Amino acid sequence: MKNPGRKRSSKNIPAHINAEKLPDRVWFNSSGTGKWMLNYYDEFHQRKTKRICGPEAKLAEIWQAVEAQQVKTIATFSTLSLEFQQTHTWHKLSPLTQKDYLYCRQAIITRDTSTGKLGDVPLIKWTVGLIRKYRDKRAEHSESRANKELSYIKRLFSWALEYEKISVNPALAVKKLSIPPRQHYAEDRDYYYMLNIAKQSGYYYLYFAMEIAYLCLARSCEVLSLNDSHELESGLLIKRRKGSKTNIIEWQPRLRAIWDDLKQKRSTILQDRKQPSPIRAENRFVFISERTGDKIDESTFQTAWQRVMKQAEKQAKKDGVEFQRFTFHDIKRKACTDYGGNKMAASGHRSASMMKIYDVSIPLVKPVRD
């Protein structure tokens, strides 16, 4: 890194020092008796300046002082990850990905080791064995989180290697754990029981989100991002995520009714808040907060979902009915399984292998002979 200050001038540099041979980021402060200064960046990527030598220091002593400072500020996983968060690469990530990466980072840097916290271990000591050991230990509590945090480590080290902050990426050789895909199918009994509880809850959007997710074979993020620009004459445009193919779900009475009711609820919220509706259709989200009028984010939605799901379980026990909890993502699996037409076209999945994860129906075939 070159001197972040102005171009070095030999005007104020002591005569016994060759200015051309000075380390980068070193300059001479001629105020008072004089002193050699170093510009550097701390772990929060903030520019700092400190005195490293007196005015009589020789060139070799200046170089030694700079090298000593570099040892003191040696990169760790904590400092590297903070630097990553200041980059253009980081800011291009979706808010949901950033949030998950921050969760991963916190879990990693606070992990206890025999010498302290894992986040304080110098990068030069991060080996294949260290990362593998972390993955395996984390998997004892949660295999899915172990894989997510390993993905974050891989992403961070890949970025660091590209920008020459490390010479070797030790995470490349560590594989994710093989976890069988979730295959739970939400029975009609469970779906409609939860749907009724959601409709009566204080979270109006859960009911609408469940129905749209089911009718459109959609993920929660796809549902929450819906706005007026997605309403077409032919149907509802679903912009698929995670590599799936965007498609249009044709209007049918049930979908048309739930969509119109949702828009009416939005209008009521905005009227009650005396809040104008955005001019641009793509900014008029249909899922908005009753408290703020802003688009409902994924974390708020998932928190509400967990609360109402627990409420449904408790109510089922009181009612003496059988009920098995399910995730919101299981609704897409149920929809794919229940769909009677071209499942890949309807769900947006691009491969048969992915379709197998979502379609858990048991084929009905004829016998060998009638």
C-alpha positions in Angstrom: 0.0 0.0 0.0 1.4 3.4 -1.0 1.5 6.3 1.3 -2.1 7.5 1.7 -0.8 11.0 2.3 0.5 13.4 -0.2 3.6 12.6 -2.3 6.7 12.3 -0.3 9.1 15.3 -0.4 12.7 15.3 0.5 12.5 19.0 1.6 12.1 18.3 5.3 13.8 14.9 5.5 17.2 14.9 7.4 20.2 14.9 5.1 21.5 11.6 6.3 18.5 9.7 4.9 17.9 8.9 1.3 14.2 9.7 0.7 13.9 7.2 -2.2 14.8 4.3 0.1 12.2 5.0 2.8 9.4 2.4 3.4 6.0 3.2 2.1 3.7 5.3 4.4 6.7 6.7 6.3 7.2 10.5 6.5 9.2 12.9 8.6 7.4 15.4 11.0 9.8 18.4 11.3 7.8 20.1 14.0 9.8 20.4 17.3 12.9 18.3 17.4 11.5 16.2 14.6 10.3 12.5 14.4 9.6 9.7 12.0 5.9 8.9 11.5 4.1 5.9 10.0 0.6 6.0 8.4 -1.3 2.7 8.8 -4.8 1.3 9.1 -6.2 -0.4 12.2 -8.4 -3.4 12.4 -11.5 -1.2 11.8 -9.9 0.1 8.6 -9.5 3.5 10.1 -6.4 5.5 9.2 -4.0 6.0 12.0 -0.6 7.8 12.4 2.1 7.0 15.0 5.7 8.0 15.9 8.1 5.2 15.2 11.6 6.8 15.5 13.4 9.9 16.7 15.1 12.4 14.2 18.5 10.7 14.4 17.3 7.2 13.4 19.2 5.6 10.6 17.5 4.1 7.6 17.9 0.5 8.9 16.3 1.5 12.2 13.3 3.0 10.4 12.8 -0.2 8.5 13.0 -2.2 11.7 10.4 0.0 13.3 8.0 -0.4 10.4 8.4 -4.2 10.4 7.8 -4.2 14.2 4.6 -2.3 13.7 3.4 -4.7 11.1 3.9 -7.6 13.5 1.8 -5.8 16.1 -1.0 -5.3 13.6 -0.8 -8.8 12.1 -4.0 -9.9 10.4 -6.4 -12.2 12.3 -9.7 -13.7 11.2 -11.4 -10.8 13.1 -9.5 -8.1 11.4 -9.7 -9.7 8.0 -13.5 -10.1 8.3 -13.9 -6.5 9.3 -11.9 -5.4 6.3 -14.0 -7.5 4.1 -17.1 -5.7 5.4 -15.7 -2.4 4.1 -15.4 -3.6 0.5 -17.5 -3.3 -2.6 -17.8 -7.1 -2.7 -19.6 -7.0 0.7 -21.9 -4.2 -0.2 -23.1 -6.0 -3.3 -24.4 -8.9 -1.2 -28.1 -9.0 -0.3 -29.1 -7.7 3.2 -30.1 -11.2 4.1 -26.8 -12.7 3.1 -25.0 -9.9 5.0 -27.0 -10.7 8.1 -26.3 -14.4 7.9 -22.6 -13.7 7.4 -22.5 -11.4 10.4 -24.1 -14.2 12.4 -21.5 -16.7 11.1 -18.6 -14.2 11.9 -19.8 -13.8 15.5 -20.0 -17.6 16.0 -16.5 -18.1 14.6 -14.6 -15.3 16.3 -16.1 -16.0 19.8 -15.2 -19.7 19.6 -12.9 -20.6 22.5 -9.5 -22.2 21.8 -6.7 -23.3 24.0 -5.0 -20.0 23.4 -8.0 -17.7 23.4 -10.7 -16.8 20.9 -10.6 -18.2 17.4 -11.0 -14.8 16.0 -7.7 -13.7 17.4 -5.7 -16.6 15.8 -3.3 -15.1 13.2 -4.2 -15.9 9.6 -0.9 -17.7 9.2 -2.0 -20.3 11.7 -5.3 -21.0 9.9 -4.7 -24.4 8.3 -6.9 -27.1 6.7 -6.8 -29.0 10.0 -8.0 -26.0 12.0 -10.9 -25.3 9.7 -11.9 -29.0 9.5 -11.8 -29.2 13.3 -14.0 -26.2 13.6 -16.5 -27.6 11.1 -16.7 -31.0 13.0 -17.1 -29.4 16.4 -19.8 -27.0 15.2 -21.6 -29.9 13.6 -22.0 -31.5 17.0 -24.5 -28.8 17.7 -25.8 -28.1 14.2 -24.7 -29.6 10.9 -26.5 -26.9 8.9 -24.9 -24.1 10.8 -21.5 -25.8 10.4 -22.0 -25.8 6.6 -23.1 -22.2 6.6 -20.2 -21.0 8.6 -17.8 -23.0 6.5 -19.3 -21.3 3.4 -18.6 -18.0 5.0 -15.0 -19.0 5.8 -14.5 -20.1 2.2 -16.0 -16.9 0.9 -13.8 -14.7 3.1 -10.5 -16.6 2.3 -11.4 -16.6 -1.4 -11.7 -12.9 -1.3 -8.5 -12.5 0.7 -6.6 -14.7 -1.8 -7.8 -12.7 -4.7 -6.7 -9.4 -3.2 -3.3 -11.0 -2.1 -3.9 -10.7 1.6 -3.1 -14.4 2.0 -0.9 -16.6 -0.2 -2.9 -19.9 0.3 -6.5 -20.6 0.9 -6.7 -23.3 3.5 -10.5 -23.6 3.3 -10.5 -25.0 -0.3 -9.6 -28.5 0.9 -12.4 -28.6 3.5 -15.7 -30.0 2.2 -19.1 -29.3 3.5 -20.9 -32.0 5.4 -23.3 -34.2 3.5 -26.7 -33.5 4.9 -29.8 -35.3 3.5 -32.2 -32.7 2.1 -35.3 -32.0 4.2 -38.2 -34.1 2.8 -41.1 -33.1 5.2 -44.5 -32.8 3.6 -47.0 -30.6 5.4 -50.3 -32.4 5.4 -53.5 -30.5 4.5 -54.6 -31.0 8.1 -51.4 -29.1 9.4 -51.4 -26.5 6.7 -55.0 -25.4 7.1 -54.8 -25.5 10.9 -51.8 -23.2 10.9 -53.5 -21.0 8.2 -56.4 -20.5 10.5 -54.2 -19.6 13.5 -52.2 -17.2 11.3 -55.4 -15.5 10.2 -56.4 -14.9 13.8 -53.0 -13.8 14.9 -51.7 -10.2 15.2 -49.5 -10.8 12.2 -51.9 -10.3 9.3 -49.2 -10.9 6.7 -48.6 -14.6 7.7 -52.0 -15.7 6.3 -51.5 -13.9 3.0 -47.9 -15.1 2.7 -48.9 -18.7 3.3 -51.5 -18.7 0.6 -49.4 -16.9 -2.0 -46.5 -19.2 -1.3 -48.7 -22.2 -1.7 -50.5 -21.1 -4.8 -47.4 -19.8 -6.5 -44.9 -22.5 -5.3 -42.8 -19.7 -3.9 -40.1 -19.1 -1.2 -40.6 -16.5 1.6 -38.1 -14.1 0.0 -39.9 -14.2 -3.3 -43.3 -13.6 -1.6 -42.1 -10.7 0.6 -40.5 -8.9 -2.4 -43.9 -8.8 -4.3 -45.0 -5.3 -5.4 -47.5 -3.8 -7.9 -45.1 -4.2 -10.8 -45.5 -8.0 -10.5 -49.3 -7.8 -11.1 -49.8 -8.6 -14.8 -52.9 -9.0 -16.8 -52.1 -12.7 -17.4 -51.1 -13.5 -13.8 -48.7 -12.8 -11.0 -45.0 -12.5 -11.9 -42.8 -14.4 -9.5 -39.2 -13.5 -9.7 -37.4 -16.6 -8.5 -34.3 -16.7 -6.5 -31.4 -19.2 -6.0 -31.1 -20.0 -9.7 -34.7 -20.9 -10.3 -36.4 -19.6 -13.4 -38.8 -16.6 -13.1 -42.3 -17.4 -14.3 -45.9 -16.1 -14.2 -48.6 -17.8 -12.2 -51.9 -17.5 -14.1 -54.7 -15.9 -12.3 -57.2 -18.2 -10.7 -60.1 -17.3 -8.4 -58.3 -18.2 -5.2 -55.1 -16.4 -6.1 -57.0 -13.4 -7.4 -59.0 -13.0 -4.3 -56.0 -13.3 -1.9 -54.0 -10.8 -3.9 -56.9 -8.3 -4.0 -57.5 -8.7 -0.3 -53.8 -8.1 0.4 -53.7 -4.9 -1.6 -56.8 -3.7 0.2 -55.1 -4.4 3.6 -52.1 -2.4 2.4 -54.3 0.5 1.5 -56.0 0.4 4.9 -52.6 0.5 6.6 -51.4 3.5 4.6 -54.7 5.4 5.1 -54.5 4.8 8.9 -51.0 6.1 8.9 -51.9 9.0 6.6 -48.9 7.8 4.5 -48.8 8.3 0.7 -48.4 5.4 -1.6 -45.1 5.4 -3.6 -45.4 6.6 -7.1 -43.3 3.9 -8.8 -45.0 0.5 -9.0 -41.8 -1.4 -8.1 -41.7 0.5 -4.8 -45.3 -0.3 -3.8 -44.7 -3.5 -1.8 -47.8 -5.4 -0.8 -46.3 -6.8 2.4 -45.8 -3.7 4.7 -45.6 -3.2 8.4 -48.6 -1.9 10.2 -46.3 -0.1 12.6 -43.9 1.7 10.1 -45.5 1.3 6.7 -42.2 -0.1 5.4 -41.6 -3.4 3.6 -41.5 -6.3 5.9 -38.1 -7.9 6.0 -37.2 -11.5 6.2 -36.0 -11.5 9.8 -39.2 -9.9 11.0 -41.2 -12.4 9.1 -39.4 -15.4 10.4 -39.7 -14.2 14.0 -43.4 -13.8 13.6 -43.6 -17.3 11.9 -41.9 -19.0 14.8 -44.1 -17.3 17.3 -47.4 -18.2 15.6 -46.2 -21.8 14.9 -45.6 -22.2 18.7 -49.1 -20.7 19.3 -50.5 -23.3 16.8 -48.8 -26.2 18.6 -50.2 -25.0 22.0 -53.7 -24.5 20.6 -53.6 -27.9 19.0 -52.9 -29.5 22.3 -55.8 -27.7 23.9 -58.1 -28.7 21.0 -56.9 -32.3 21.3 -56.1 -32.4 17.6 -53.0 -33.9 15.8 -50.7 -31.2 14.5 -47.1 -31.4 13.2 -45.1 -28.3 12.9 -43.5 -27.3 9.6 -41.2 -24.6 8.2 -42.4 -21.9 5.9 -40.2 -23.3 3.2 -42.0 -26.6 3.6 -45.0 -24.8 2.0 -43.2 -24.8 -1.3 -42.4 -28.5 -1.0 -46.1 -29.1 -0.3 -47.1 -27.0 -3.3 -44.7 -28.8 -5.6 -45.9 -32.1 -4.4 -49.6 -31.2 -4.8 -49.3 -29.5 -8.2 -50.9 -31.6 -10.9 -49.2 -30.1 -14.0 -45.6 -29.5 -15.1 -43.9 -29.2 -11.7 -40.6 -27.9 -13.0 -42.3 -25.1 -15.1 -44.5 -24.1 -12.2 -41.8 -24.1 -9.5 -39.1 -22.5 -11.7 -36.6 -25.3 -10.9 -34.1 -25.8 -13.7 -33.0 -29.4 -12.9 -34.7 -32.7 -12.2 -32.4 -33.3 -9.2 -33.7 -30.2 -7.5 -37.2 -31.2 -8.3 -36.7 -34.4 -6.5 -36.0 -32.5 -3.3 -39.3 -30.7 -3.5 -41.6 -33.2 -5.0 -42.1 -35.9 -2.3 -45.2 -37.5 -3.9 -45.3 -41.2 -4.3 -46.0 -42.2 -7.9 -49.2 -44.1 -8.6 -48.6 -46.7 -11.4 -50.5 -49.4 -12.9 -49.7 -53.1 -12.2 -47.8 -55.2 -14.8 -51.2 -56.6 -16.0 -54.7 -55.4 -15.5 
